[in-house]
Amino acid sequence: MAALIAVPVLATSGCAHSGSSTGSAAPAASSTPAAPSGDQLQQMQQKVDAAQSAADAADRDAASDSAGN
């Protein structure tokens, strides 16, 4: 099933730049991504903190389960 979906995608992506008058390839993407904004960094840090908190809680839960055996 995935092969049936991939074929039309490949067929349409091959002609995406065929209408250009220059005939040159599309410019390469920048190898250096843009730096995230302060708000984005804060959101990422909050996600990291929440994930760490969840991991710590799972560790405590596992430790209490093994202590009960």
C-alpha positions as CSV (number, residue, x, y, z in Angstrom):
1,M,0.0,0.0,0.0
2,A,2.8,2.4,0.8
3,A,4.4,1.8,-2.6
4,L,1.1,2.9,-4.2
5,I,1.2,6.2,-2.3
6,A,4.9,6.8,-2.9
7,V,4.7,6.6,-6.7
8,P,2.3,9.5,-7.2
9,V,4.3,11.6,-4.7
10,L,7.5,11.0,-6.6
11,A,5.9,11.6,-9.9
12,T,4.6,15.0,-8.9
13,S,7.7,16.2,-7.0
14,G,9.9,15.6,-10.1
15,C,8.2,18.3,-12.1
16,A,7.8,20.9,-9.3
17,H,10.5,23.2,-10.8
18,S,9.9,22.4,-14.5
19,G,8.2,25.8,-15.1
20,S,11.3,27.9,-14.2
21,S,12.7,29.9,-17.1
22,T,16.3,29.7,-15.9
23,G,16.5,25.9,-16.0
24,S,18.8,25.8,-13.0
25,A,18.2,23.6,-10.0
26,A,16.5,25.0,-6.9
27,P,18.9,26.7,-4.5
28,A,20.2,24.5,-1.7
29,A,18.8,24.9,1.7
30,S,21.0,26.6,4.3
31,S,23.1,24.1,6.2
32,T,22.8,26.2,9.4
33,P,19.2,26.3,10.7
34,A,18.0,29.6,12.2
35,A,18.4,30.0,15.9
36,P,15.2,29.6,17.9
37,S,13.7,32.7,19.5
38,G,13.6,33.2,23.2
39,D,10.0,32.1,23.5
40,Q,10.8,28.9,21.6
41,L,13.8,28.2,23.9
42,Q,11.6,28.7,26.9
43,Q,9.0,26.3,25.5
44,M,11.6,23.8,24.7
45,Q,13.1,24.1,28.2
46,Q,9.6,23.6,29.8
47,K,9.2,20.4,27.7
48,V,12.6,19.1,28.8
49,D,11.8,19.9,32.4
50,A,8.4,18.1,32.1
51,A,10.0,15.1,30.5
52,Q,12.7,15.0,33.2
53,S,10.0,15.2,35.9
54,A,8.0,12.4,34.3
55,A,11.2,10.2,34.1
56,D,12.0,10.9,37.7
57,A,8.5,10.0,38.7
58,A,8.7,6.8,36.7
59,D,12.0,6.0,38.4
60,R,10.5,6.5,41.9
61,D,7.5,4.4,41.0
62,A,9.7,1.6,39.7
63,A,11.9,1.8,42.8
64,S,8.9,1.5,45.1
65,D,7.5,-1.4,43.1
66,S,10.8,-3.3,43.3
67,A,11.1,-2.5,47.0
68,G,7.7,-4.1,47.6
69,N,8.7,-7.5,46.0
